[in-house]
Amino acid sequence: MGRLTIESPLGRLNLTSLDGALTALDWDTGETAADRDAVLDEAARQLRQYFDGQRTVFDLPMRPHGTLFQQRVWAAMLEIPCGGTATYGDLARRLDSAPRAIGGACGRNPLPIVIPCHRVVGGAGKGGYSGFGGLTTKDWLLNHETLLVHAPVS
């Protein structure tokens, strides 16, 4: 298992890999990890590009641990384009489920940012966000992506 801590505009992020795939992204737990591998180095590079406004899609081998239902929800979240959003109800209808179940899967997402649970919003607004900083972080990510996709091309 590899672990790497990187700096971001949202604080320190801890990345974890196992058997050649990214398995977790957590906000700083207080320890600095530097047991890196090629997957972690690439994840760090892509996250830096994302935060620098140079990347809108992640292209990483991922193996998030979760139930079959959670995997389906996370796969659906990956289809929401950068700068866009979908409601819990939208995903629930698409997956023949309930909005609350979608919210539960969002809250258990082991790869926030990379699997964009921040793009899932409530029907009347933002909904929740279980990542560090809660709705402040969700707002930052959504605003960052809006600027990213609407930035003038030079």
Disulfide bonds with the S-S distance in Angstrom:
none
